[in-house]
Amino acid sequence: DSTTKGFKVFDKNDLTIWNTADNETSNQWVQYEFDTPIVVNKVFMKAITDTKWNQYTGFPKQFKIFGVDDVGEHEVYSGENPSASSGVEYTYNFKNDTPYKKYKLFAISNFGLKYVIVARLQFYGHLLP
């Protein structure tokens, strides 16, 4: 369940965010669909910039990245952000040779807030030749 539109995490604007509903802290996801299948091998995540309410503690701690097709979800990366602080950014590179049209961030856990919140999420990749 989400209280904000998922597309906001992909708009490269740190003032718009994606967050889940209250008490939804694990197994939450947001997905992006490209125009054509691409091979994603890099992901960028940024925590919300907030020092007043400590909302950055909703940043994903353990997470997975899935490629999604008509057959199902295919794990392309599993990781853990080492810490959460206001505006922290992490970039992860990984090996993936399979193009998918859809990619999903699946947040397994967060750093303690009663919902998951991400300021910015970007998938990087390339088309197959």
C-alpha positions in Angstrom: 0.0 0.0 0.0 1.4 3.4 -0.9 0.3 6.9 0.3 2.1 8.6 -2.6 2.2 7.9 -6.3 5.1 5.6 -7.1 6.2 7.6 -10.1 7.4 10.4 -7.8 10.4 8.4 -6.7 11.6 8.3 -10.3 11.1 12.0 -11.2 14.7 13.1 -10.1 13.1 15.6 -7.7 14.2 15.1 -4.1 11.2 17.1 -2.9 8.7 14.5 -4.2 8.9 11.0 -2.6 7.5 7.5 -2.5 6.4 6.2 0.8 4.2 3.4 2.0 1.2 3.6 4.4 1.8 3.6 8.1 2.8 0.3 9.7 4.0 -1.0 6.3 7.7 -1.4 7.0 8.6 -4.6 5.3 8.1 -6.4 1.9 7.1 -3.1 0.2 7.9 -2.3 -3.4 7.8 0.2 -6.2 8.3 -0.6 -9.8 9.4 1.2 -13.0 8.4 0.3 -16.6 10.7 1.2 -19.5 9.5 1.7 -23.0 11.5 -1.3 -24.2 13.4 -4.0 -22.3 16.8 -2.9 -21.1 19.6 -4.6 -19.1 19.8 -2.8 -15.8 23.1 -3.2 -13.9 23.2 -0.2 -11.6 20.8 1.3 -9.1 20.9 4.6 -7.3 18.9 5.4 -4.1 18.6 8.5 -2.0 17.1 9.0 1.4 14.7 11.8 2.2 16.5 15.0 3.4 14.9 15.5 6.8 16.5 16.3 10.2 13.4 17.5 12.0 11.3 14.3 12.0 14.0 11.7 11.2 11.9 10.3 8.3 15.2 9.1 6.7 14.9 6.1 9.1 12.2 4.8 6.7 15.0 4.3 4.1 15.3 0.6 2.9 17.9 -1.4 4.9 17.7 -4.8 3.2 16.4 -4.8 -0.3 16.3 -6.6 -3.6 16.0 -5.6 -7.2 13.9 -7.7 -9.5 13.5 -7.7 -13.2 9.8 -8.4 -14.1 8.4 -10.1 -17.2 5.4 -12.2 -18.1 6.8 -15.2 -16.4 7.4 -13.5 -13.1 10.0 -11.7 -11.0 13.7 -12.4 -11.4 16.1 -11.3 -8.7 19.0 -9.4 -10.2 20.5 -7.9 -7.0 20.2 -8.3 -3.3 21.8 -5.7 -1.0 21.8 -3.8 2.2 22.3 -0.1 2.8 24.9 0.3 5.5 23.2 3.3 7.2 20.5 5.9 6.9 20.9 9.6 7.4 19.4 12.7 6.0 19.9 12.8 2.2 22.3 9.8 2.1 22.9 8.4 -1.4 24.0 4.9 -2.4 24.9 3.5 -5.8 25.1 -0.3 -6.5 26.6 -1.9 -9.6 25.8 -5.5 -10.3 26.0 -8.1 -13.1 22.8 -8.7 -15.0 22.7 -9.9 -18.7 18.9 -10.2 -19.1 16.8 -7.3 -20.4 13.5 -6.6 -18.7 10.9 -3.9 -19.4 10.0 -3.6 -15.7 12.3 -3.3 -12.6 11.2 -3.4 -9.0 12.8 -2.2 -5.8 11.6 -4.6 -3.0 12.3 -3.2 0.5 12.6 -6.1 2.9 13.2 -3.9 5.9 14.0 -0.3 6.9 15.9 1.6 9.6 13.0 1.9 12.1 10.3 4.3 10.8 6.7 3.0 10.7 6.8 3.2 6.9 9.2 2.9 4.0 10.3 6.2 2.3 12.6 6.9 -0.6 13.3 10.3 -2.1 14.9 9.2 -5.4 15.4 5.9 -7.2 17.1 5.4 -10.5 17.8 2.3 -12.6 20.7 2.5 -15.1 21.3 0.1 -17.9 21.5 -0.3 -21.7 19.7 -1.8 -24.6 21.0 -5.0 -26.1 22.7 -4.5 -29.5 
